[in-house]
Amino acid sequence: MRQEPITAAVPLVEVRRGPLAESLHMGHAVICDASGGIVHAWGDPDAVVYPRSSSKMIQALPLVASGAAEAWHLTPPQLALACASHQGAPIHVAAVEAWLADLELSEADLRCGAQPSRDKALKLQMIREGESPCQLHNNCSGKHAGFLTLSQYLGAGPEYVLPEHPVQVAVRDAFEEVTGAVSPCFGIDGCSAPNHATTMAGMARAMAWFASAQPRGDTLSRAGAQLVEAMYAYPDLVAGEGRACTLLMRAALEPLAIKTGAEGYFVAILPERGLGVAVKIIDGATRAAECVMAALLVRLGVADPAHPDVHRFLNPELRNFAGHLTGEIRPLDTLFAA
Protein backbone atom coordinates (compact mmCIF):
# COMPACT_ATOMS: atom_id res chain seq x y z
CA MET A 1 0.00 0.00 0.00
CA ARG A 2 1.53 3.30 -1.05
CA GLN A 3 1.59 6.05 1.57
CA GLU A 4 2.06 9.76 1.06
CA PRO A 5 5.38 11.25 2.22
CA ILE A 6 5.64 12.52 5.79
CA THR A 7 4.43 16.12 5.77
CA ALA A 8 3.80 19.00 8.17
CA ALA A 9 6.89 18.29 10.27
CA VAL A 10 8.12 21.21 12.37
CA PRO A 11 11.59 22.26 13.57
CA LEU A 12 12.41 20.55 16.86
CA VAL A 13 16.20 20.53 17.28
CA GLU A 14 19.01 22.78 16.10
CA VAL A 15 22.73 22.15 15.88
CA ARG A 16 24.74 25.29 16.52
CA ARG A 17 28.33 26.11 15.62
CA GLY A 18 29.48 29.39 17.05
CA PRO A 19 26.71 31.99 16.64
CA LEU A 20 24.89 30.15 13.83
CA ALA A 21 22.40 27.30 13.64
CA GLU A 22 24.26 25.01 11.24
CA SER A 23 21.68 22.23 11.01
CA LEU A 24 17.99 21.85 11.80
CA HIS A 25 16.10 18.64 12.55
CA MET A 26 12.38 18.52 11.75
CA GLY A 27 9.89 16.09 13.18
CA HIS A 28 6.69 15.22 14.98
CA ALA A 29 5.97 14.67 18.67
CA VAL A 30 2.74 13.74 20.43
CA ILE A 31 1.78 13.32 24.09
CA CYS A 32 -1.43 11.44 24.88
CA ASP A 33 -3.26 10.86 28.15
CA ALA A 34 -4.91 7.74 29.53
CA SER A 35 -8.13 8.46 27.62
CA GLY A 36 -6.19 8.43 24.35
CA GLY A 37 -6.65 12.17 23.92
CA ILE A 38 -3.84 14.39 22.64
CA VAL A 39 -2.43 16.59 25.40
CA HIS A 40 0.28 18.26 23.29
CA ALA A 41 1.42 17.86 19.70
CA TRP A 42 4.16 19.27 17.52
CA GLY A 43 4.00 18.65 13.78
CA ASP A 44 1.33 16.32 12.43
CA PRO A 45 -0.34 13.84 14.81
CA ASP A 46 -1.84 12.08 11.79
CA ALA A 47 1.51 11.41 10.08
CA VAL A 48 1.77 7.66 9.38
CA VAL A 49 5.17 6.29 10.37
CA TYR A 50 6.85 2.97 11.14
CA PRO A 51 7.69 2.96 14.87
CA ARG A 52 10.44 0.40 14.27
CA SER A 53 11.92 -0.97 17.51
CA SER A 54 9.90 1.49 19.59
CA SER A 55 7.04 -1.00 19.18
CA LYS A 56 8.83 -3.92 20.85
CA MET A 57 6.75 -3.78 24.02
CA ILE A 58 3.66 -4.08 21.81
CA GLN A 59 5.22 -7.01 19.96
CA ALA A 60 5.82 -8.67 23.34
CA LEU A 61 2.19 -8.32 24.49
CA PRO A 62 0.98 -11.68 23.05
CA LEU A 63 3.88 -13.46 24.74
CA VAL A 64 2.47 -12.47 28.13
CA ALA A 65 -1.27 -12.18 27.42
CA SER A 66 -1.43 -15.64 25.81
CA GLY A 67 -0.12 -17.35 28.93
CA ALA A 68 3.12 -18.39 27.23
CA ALA A 69 5.32 -16.33 29.57
CA GLU A 70 3.69 -17.90 32.62
CA ALA A 71 3.83 -21.40 31.14
CA TRP A 72 7.57 -21.06 30.53
CA HIS A 73 8.15 -19.32 33.90
CA LEU A 74 9.69 -16.26 32.25
CA THR A 75 11.29 -13.82 34.66
CA PRO A 76 11.11 -10.01 34.64
CA PRO A 77 14.65 -9.82 33.15
CA GLN A 78 13.49 -12.02 30.28
CA LEU A 79 10.45 -9.81 29.73
CA ALA A 80 12.76 -6.78 29.64
CA LEU A 81 14.87 -8.55 27.01
CA ALA A 82 11.73 -9.26 24.97
CA CYS A 83 11.28 -5.47 24.75
CA ALA A 84 14.96 -4.70 24.20
CA SER A 85 17.20 -3.31 21.51
CA HIS A 86 20.17 -4.50 23.49
CA GLN A 87 23.86 -3.84 23.08
CA GLY A 88 24.90 -7.40 22.33
CA ALA A 89 27.09 -7.26 25.42
CA PRO A 90 28.03 -10.46 27.31
CA ILE A 91 25.13 -9.94 29.76
CA HIS A 92 22.64 -9.86 26.88
CA VAL A 93 24.17 -12.66 24.83
CA ALA A 94 24.36 -15.04 27.80
CA ALA A 95 20.80 -14.31 28.87
CA VAL A 96 19.32 -14.95 25.43
CA GLU A 97 21.40 -18.09 24.97
CA ALA A 98 20.17 -19.45 28.32
CA TRP A 99 16.58 -18.59 27.40
CA LEU A 100 16.85 -20.53 24.15
CA ALA A 101 18.39 -23.47 25.99
CA ASP A 102 15.37 -23.53 28.32
CA LEU A 103 13.23 -23.89 25.18
CA GLU A 104 15.55 -26.68 23.95
CA LEU A 105 16.43 -24.43 21.04
CA SER A 106 19.64 -22.75 19.86
CA GLU A 107 20.92 -19.69 18.03
CA ALA A 108 20.12 -21.41 14.73
CA ASP A 109 16.39 -21.24 15.53
CA LEU A 110 16.46 -17.43 15.56
CA ARG A 111 15.46 -15.57 12.40
CA CYS A 112 16.82 -12.13 13.25
CA GLY A 113 20.15 -12.45 11.41
CA ALA A 114 23.70 -11.99 12.66
CA GLN A 115 24.82 -8.55 13.81
CA PRO A 116 28.16 -7.41 15.27
CA SER A 117 28.02 -6.67 18.98
CA ARG A 118 27.65 -3.00 19.81
CA ASP A 119 29.57 -3.57 23.02
CA LYS A 120 32.99 -2.16 22.19
CA ALA A 121 35.00 -4.45 24.46
CA LEU A 122 33.29 -7.60 23.23
CA LYS A 123 33.46 -6.52 19.59
CA LEU A 124 37.22 -5.90 19.79
CA GLN A 125 37.76 -9.16 21.67
CA MET A 126 35.90 -11.07 18.96
CA ILE A 127 37.97 -9.39 16.25
CA ARG A 128 41.22 -10.27 18.06
CA GLU A 129 40.12 -13.87 18.50
CA GLY A 130 38.80 -14.21 14.94
CA GLU A 131 35.24 -14.88 16.07
CA SER A 132 32.29 -14.00 13.86
CA PRO A 133 29.15 -12.39 15.27
CA CYS A 134 26.02 -14.51 15.40
CA GLN A 135 22.32 -13.96 15.87
CA LEU A 136 22.67 -13.84 19.67
CA HIS A 137 24.51 -10.53 19.24
CA ASN A 138 21.62 -9.08 17.26
CA ASN A 139 19.97 -6.27 19.22
CA CYS A 140 16.59 -7.95 18.61
CA SER A 141 17.54 -11.45 19.80
CA GLY A 142 15.56 -11.05 23.05
CA LYS A 143 12.42 -10.10 21.12
CA HIS A 144 12.95 -13.12 18.88
CA ALA A 145 13.42 -15.42 21.87
CA GLY A 146 10.01 -14.15 22.96
CA PHE A 147 8.57 -14.90 19.53
CA LEU A 148 9.97 -18.44 19.70
CA THR A 149 8.50 -18.93 23.17
CA LEU A 150 5.08 -17.89 21.93
CA SER A 151 5.43 -20.02 18.82
CA GLN A 152 6.19 -23.11 20.89
CA TYR A 153 3.27 -22.35 23.21
CA LEU A 154 0.93 -22.06 20.22
CA GLY A 155 2.35 -25.20 18.59
CA ALA A 156 3.13 -23.14 15.49
CA GLY A 157 5.91 -23.58 12.94
CA PRO A 158 9.51 -22.37 13.07
CA GLU A 159 9.18 -19.50 10.54
CA TYR A 160 7.74 -17.16 13.12
CA VAL A 161 8.64 -13.93 11.27
CA LEU A 162 6.30 -14.58 8.35
CA PRO A 163 3.39 -12.10 8.37
CA GLU A 164 0.84 -14.92 8.22
CA HIS A 165 2.43 -16.89 11.09
CA PRO A 166 0.21 -17.11 14.22
CA VAL A 167 2.82 -15.17 16.21
CA GLN A 168 2.76 -12.22 13.83
CA VAL A 169 -1.02 -12.32 13.49
CA ALA A 170 -1.22 -12.03 17.29
CA VAL A 171 1.28 -9.14 17.22
CA ARG A 172 -0.74 -7.31 14.57
CA ASP A 173 -3.95 -7.77 16.54
CA ALA A 174 -2.31 -6.41 19.71
CA PHE A 175 -0.81 -3.49 17.78
CA GLU A 176 -4.18 -2.47 16.39
CA GLU A 177 -5.84 -2.89 19.77
CA VAL A 178 -3.51 -0.57 21.68
CA THR A 179 -3.07 2.03 18.91
CA GLY A 180 -6.83 2.14 18.45
CA ALA A 181 -6.74 1.83 14.66
CA VAL A 182 -6.23 -0.62 11.83
CA SER A 183 -2.63 -0.46 10.65
CA PRO A 184 -2.58 0.70 7.00
CA CYS A 185 0.52 -1.31 6.10
CA PHE A 186 3.66 -3.00 7.36
CA GLY A 187 7.29 -3.12 6.35
CA ILE A 188 9.92 -5.74 7.12
CA ASP A 189 12.22 -4.58 9.89
CA GLY A 190 15.98 -5.04 10.12
CA CYS A 191 15.40 -8.21 12.15
CA SER A 192 13.05 -9.65 9.47
CA ALA A 193 9.84 -9.30 11.52
CA PRO A 194 6.90 -7.25 10.21
CA ASN A 195 6.78 -3.69 11.56
CA HIS A 196 3.32 -2.17 11.47
CA ALA A 197 2.73 1.49 10.68
CA THR A 198 0.44 3.80 12.60
CA THR A 199 -0.05 7.50 13.13
CA MET A 200 2.03 9.49 15.59
CA ALA A 201 -1.11 9.93 17.70
CA GLY A 202 -1.78 6.19 17.48
CA MET A 203 1.64 5.36 18.86
CA ALA A 204 1.39 7.97 21.64
CA ARG A 205 -2.05 6.54 22.44
CA ALA A 206 -0.53 3.06 22.67
CA MET A 207 2.14 4.28 25.08
CA ALA A 208 -0.55 5.96 27.21
CA TRP A 209 -2.42 2.63 27.16
CA PHE A 210 0.68 0.99 28.67
CA ALA A 211 1.09 3.85 31.14
CA SER A 212 -2.46 3.40 32.43
CA ALA A 213 -2.53 -0.42 32.29
CA GLN A 214 -1.86 -1.19 35.97
CA PRO A 215 -5.33 -0.33 37.39
CA ARG A 216 -7.18 -2.22 34.66
CA GLY A 217 -7.96 -5.88 35.16
CA ASP A 218 -8.24 -7.32 31.67
CA THR A 219 -5.68 -9.83 30.43
CA LEU A 220 -4.03 -7.59 27.86
CA SER A 221 -3.65 -4.70 30.32
CA ARG A 222 -2.11 -6.98 32.95
CA ALA A 223 0.38 -8.10 30.32
CA GLY A 224 1.19 -4.50 29.45
CA ALA A 225 1.76 -3.60 33.08
CA GLN A 226 4.13 -6.56 33.55
CA LEU A 227 6.21 -5.52 30.54
CA VAL A 228 6.46 -1.88 31.64
CA GLU A 229 7.51 -2.89 35.15
CA ALA A 230 10.19 -5.20 33.72
CA MET A 231 11.55 -2.45 31.50
CA TYR A 232 12.08 0.16 34.20
CA ALA A 233 13.30 -2.48 36.67
CA TYR A 234 16.01 -3.68 34.27
CA PRO A 235 17.10 -0.70 32.14
CA ASP A 236 20.51 -2.29 31.53
CA LEU A 237 18.81 -5.13 29.64
CA VAL A 238 16.55 -2.85 27.55
CA ALA A 239 19.56 -1.18 25.92
CA GLY A 240 22.98 -1.13 27.59
CA GLU A 241 25.75 0.98 29.06
CA GLY A 242 26.01 4.42 27.49
CA ARG A 243 22.68 4.13 25.66
CA ALA A 244 19.93 6.75 25.98
CA CYS A 245 17.18 4.32 27.00
CA THR A 246 19.19 2.88 29.87
CA LEU A 247 20.65 6.16 31.10
CA LEU A 248 17.42 8.18 30.96
CA MET A 249 15.44 5.46 32.75
CA ARG A 250 18.08 5.35 35.48
CA ALA A 251 18.11 9.14 35.78
CA ALA A 252 14.31 9.55 35.88
CA LEU A 253 12.68 11.04 38.96
CA GLU A 254 9.89 8.44 38.84
CA PRO A 255 9.23 5.08 37.13
CA LEU A 256 9.67 5.49 33.40
CA ALA A 257 9.91 3.13 30.43
CA ILE A 258 11.39 4.50 27.23
CA LYS A 259 12.34 2.83 23.99
CA THR A 260 14.24 3.96 20.94
CA GLY A 261 13.59 2.84 17.39
CA ALA A 262 15.56 3.13 14.15
CA GLU A 263 15.24 6.17 11.90
CA GLY A 264 14.71 8.73 14.64
CA TYR A 265 11.77 7.19 16.52
CA PHE A 266 11.44 7.29 20.31
CA VAL A 267 8.63 6.57 22.78
CA ALA A 268 8.06 6.99 26.51
CA ILE A 269 5.63 5.46 29.01
CA LEU A 270 4.93 7.43 32.22
CA PRO A 271 2.95 5.12 34.54
CA GLU A 272 2.49 7.58 37.41
CA ARG A 273 0.94 10.13 35.04
CA GLY A 274 -0.88 7.87 32.59
CA LEU A 275 0.90 9.60 29.72
CA GLY A 276 2.43 8.27 26.51
CA VAL A 277 4.91 10.04 24.24
CA ALA A 278 5.91 9.39 20.63
CA VAL A 279 8.68 11.22 18.73
CA LYS A 280 9.77 10.96 15.11
CA ILE A 281 12.62 12.89 13.48
CA ILE A 282 11.97 12.78 9.76
CA ASP A 283 15.62 12.71 8.68
CA GLY A 284 16.13 9.66 10.93
CA ALA A 285 18.73 11.31 13.19
CA THR A 286 19.15 9.53 16.51
CA ARG A 287 20.87 12.53 18.09
CA ALA A 288 17.77 14.64 17.47
CA ALA A 289 15.30 12.00 18.68
CA GLU A 290 17.28 11.62 21.92
CA CYS A 291 17.37 15.41 22.36
CA VAL A 292 13.61 15.77 21.88
CA MET A 293 12.86 12.87 24.22
CA ALA A 294 15.09 14.36 26.93
CA ALA A 295 13.40 17.74 26.43
CA LEU A 296 9.90 16.30 26.76
CA LEU A 297 10.87 14.35 29.89
CA VAL A 298 12.15 17.62 31.37
CA ARG A 299 8.98 19.41 30.28
CA LEU A 300 6.86 16.77 32.00
CA GLY A 301 8.88 16.98 35.20
CA VAL A 302 10.20 13.43 35.15
CA ALA A 303 13.83 14.34 34.41
CA ASP A 304 16.16 16.91 35.94
CA PRO A 305 17.97 18.90 33.22
CA ALA A 306 20.98 19.25 35.52
CA HIS A 307 21.45 15.49 35.85
CA PRO A 308 24.53 14.61 33.76
CA ASP A 309 22.80 11.68 32.04
CA VAL A 310 19.90 13.94 31.07
CA HIS A 311 22.07 16.87 30.02
CA ARG A 312 24.20 14.68 27.74
CA PHE A 313 21.13 14.10 25.52
CA LEU A 314 19.24 17.33 26.16
CA ASN A 315 22.07 19.69 25.34
CA PRO A 316 25.22 17.81 24.26
CA GLU A 317 28.37 19.78 23.58
CA LEU A 318 30.11 19.46 20.23
CA ARG A 319 33.90 19.34 20.33
CA ASN A 320 36.48 19.08 17.57
CA PHE A 321 39.40 16.65 17.30
CA ALA A 322 41.53 18.91 19.48
CA GLY A 323 38.90 18.85 22.20
CA HIS A 324 37.82 22.45 21.72
CA LEU A 325 34.16 23.34 22.27
CA THR A 326 32.71 24.23 18.87
CA GLY A 327 28.96 24.13 19.35
CA GLU A 328 25.98 22.35 20.82
CA ILE A 329 22.80 20.42 20.04
CA ARG A 330 19.72 21.90 21.65
CA PRO A 331 15.93 21.55 21.58
CA LEU A 332 13.90 24.46 20.31
CA ASP A 333 11.97 26.51 22.84
CA THR A 334 8.68 25.42 21.29
CA LEU A 335 9.10 22.04 23.02
CA PHE A 336 8.80 23.80 26.40
CA ALA A 337 6.08 26.33 25.52
CA ALA A 338 2.62 25.87 27.03
N, C-alpha and C positions, 0 to 999 in steps of 0.2 A: 504494500500500500504506500503510495507516494505521499509524503507530507510536505507542507510548505516550509521554507526556511524559517529559522528562528528570527522573529522580528520584535520590535519595540523594546529591545534591551536598553538599559540606561547605564551611564557611567557609575561604577562602584568603587574602583581602586585606581590610584595613580602612582606612578613610579617617578620619583623626582631625582634629578641630578643637578646639584647646585640650585639656582633659583627657578629652574624650569621643570615643568611636568614633561618628562621625556616619553612616557608611555601611558596609555589609558586602557584599563580593562572594563569591558561592558558586561552586563549580565542581568540576571533576574534573582530575586529573593522573595520568599513568602513565609510569613508566620501565621499559623492557624491555631485556633483554640480547640478545646475538647469537643465542642459542638460541630467542628469542621468548618467554622466560619473563619474568614480571613481577618486577622487582627491588623497586620501591616503587609504591604507589598511594594516592591520596587521592580520596575520593568513590567512584564506581562505575565500575570498569574495563569493565563490560558496557554502559554507557550508549551508545546508538546516536546518532551525531551526524554532521552534514555537516562535513567538514574544510575546506570552501571552498578558498581559495587556498593553504592549507597543503599541498594535495595536488599542487601544480604539478610538483614533481620526479617524481611518479609519472606524471602526464599526459605528461611529456616522455620517459618510458622508451621507448615504441615508436619515437619519432623516432630514437633512437640504436640500439636493439637491432635494428631492421629493416634497418639499413644506409643509411637515408636521409641521416643526418647525414654519414656518410663519403662517400656519392655526391655530395653537394652541397658537400663540403669545408667543413663548418661549423667554426667556430673555438670555442675555449673561451668567449670573450665572448658568442658567439651562444647557446651552450648555457646560460650563466648567464641570459641574457635569456629563454630558453624556460621557465625556472623562476621568473621574476621577477613581482613586483607592483610595477612600477617607478613612478617619480615623474612620468613624462611630462616630464622635463627635456630640454633640447636633446640631451644625450648619448644618451638613450634613444630619442628620436624619430628622430634621424639614423640610429642603428644599425638600427632596425627598417625604416626606409624603404630603406636600402641593401640590407638582407636581401631585402626584397620585390623590389627591382629586379634582384637576382641571379636571382630566380625568374621574371623577366619578368612580375611582377605589380605591383599598386599598392594603395594604401590602400583602394580600392573593393572589393578581393577579401577584405578582412577581414570578419568577422561578429561582432566584439566590441562594436560600437557606439561612438559618440563619447563622450568624457569630457573635461571640462576638465582641463588640466594641474594637477598638484599641486605643481609647482615655482612658488613664489610670483613670482619675477622674470619667468618666461616667461608666467605667467597674466596678470600686470598689463600686460606688454608687449602681449600679444594683445588685451587689453581696450582699451588706448590706441590700437592700430592697427586696431581694428574687425574682428579676425580671429576666426573661430569655431573651436572645438576640433574635431578630427576623430578618427578611430579610432586614428591613430598615438599620440595622447596617452593612450589608454586604458591603464590599468596592466597589462592582460593582452595587449597587442599583441604582445609577444615570444612568449608562449605560442601565440598564434594564428598567428604567422609559422611557428612550429614545426609546428603542425597543417597549415598549407598546404604546407610542405615535405614532410611525410609523405604528404599527399594526392596531391601530384604524383608522388612516388616510387611510390605504389601505383596510379597511374592512375585515381584515384577522382574523383568529382564535386566541384563547388565548394561544396556545402552541408555543409561538414565538421563543423558543430556538431550535426547531427541525430543522435539516439541510435543510429540504425541505420546510420549512415555507417561505412565501414571504419575510419576514424581513431578514432571513438569506441568501436567494438567492441574495437579493439586496446587503447585506454586502459582500458576496463572489465576486459579480461582481465588486464592488467598490475596493475591495482588489486587485483583479487581474488587474484592470485598473491602479491604482497608483503604484503598484510594477512593472508593465510592463511584467508580466509573469503569466501563468496559475499556480495556486497553486497545488503542487503535491499531497497534502493530507491535512486532518485536524484532530485535536484531540479535545476532549471535555474538556473545561477549568474548573477551579474550580467553576465557577458560572453557569456551565451547558451549556453555549453557545459554538458553534463551534469556534475553533481557527485555522486559516489557516496558513500553513507553507509557507515559502518563503526563498530565499537565503539571506545571510547577505547583499549583494549588492542590492537585491530587496527591502529590508526594508530601507536601506539608501537612495535608489532612491525614495521611497515613501515619506520619510521625506523631501527630497529636493523638491519633487513635492509640498508638503504643504508649504515649505519655499518660493517657487516662485509663489504661487497661486495668490497673490494679483493683479498683473498686468494683469492676464488673465481674459477673460470675460465670459468663458463658465460656465454653471450652476454648474458643479462639483467643479471647481476651486473656484468659489465664496463661495460655501459651505465650502471648505477647509480653505479659508482665515477667514471666520467667526469663525470657531472652534479654529483656532490658536490664533486669537485675544482674544477670550474668555478665553483660557487657561492662557495666560500671564497676562491678566487683573485680573484674580481671582485665583492666585496660591494657596490660602488657601483652595479653594474648590477642586482643582485637587488632593491634597494629604492631608496635614494637618500640624499642628504645629510639628516641630522637624523632619519632613520628608525631604528627599533629594530633591524631585521635587519642593516642595514649597520653601525651603530655597535657592536653587540654582537659581530658577527663580527670586526670590526677589533680590538676590545678583548680578545678571547679569548686565553688563555694557550697554546692549542694549536689546530690546525685544527678548525673548527666550521662547520657549515652550519645556519642556522636560517631559518624561514619563517613569516611571519604569515598568518593567514586572517581573513576577515570574521567578525563576530559572536563575537569573543573566543576565536578558535582560535589556537594557536601550536605549532610543532613544532621539535625540534632533533635533529641528527645529530652524534654524537661519534665520528669514525672511529678515534681512537687508543684508545678504550675499548669500541668495539662496542656502544654504548648508543644507544637512541632514546627521545625524550621527546615526549609529546603533552599539551597543556593545553587545556581548554575552560572559559571563564567563562560561566555559563548566562544571565546578563543581557546578554551580548554586549559587555561593556565592554573596549575595547582597553587602557585604562590598567591594568586588573587583569591581563589576560593578559600584558602586558609585564612587570609586577611579578613575577608568578609565574615566568615564564621566567627572568628575571634571578636570582631567588632559587634556582631549581633549578640554574642554571649555577654559582652560588656554592657551593651544597651539593656539587656534583659536583667542585669544584676546578678548573673551567675558566674561571672569571672571578674577578677580584679585586674585592671589594666597595668598595674604596677608589678604584678607577679611576673617573674622573668620568663616563665614558660607560656604566659599569655602575650607578653610584650614581643617575644620573638616572632610571633605570627601576626600580631596586630600592627606592629610598626617596626619591621626589621630594618636594620641598617644595611646599607650597601657599601662595601669596601673594595678597593682595587687590589691588585696583586702585591702591592707594597704595604698593604694594610691601612691605607689612608681612607677615611670616611669620605665617600663621594656622593651619597644620596640616601634615599629611604623609600620604602614602600608604605603607603598609608591609605586607609579607607577614606572615602569622601564623607564630608559632614552630613550629607543627606541620610546616611545610615543611622545617624543618631538623632535626627530631627523628629519632632513629635508627629 
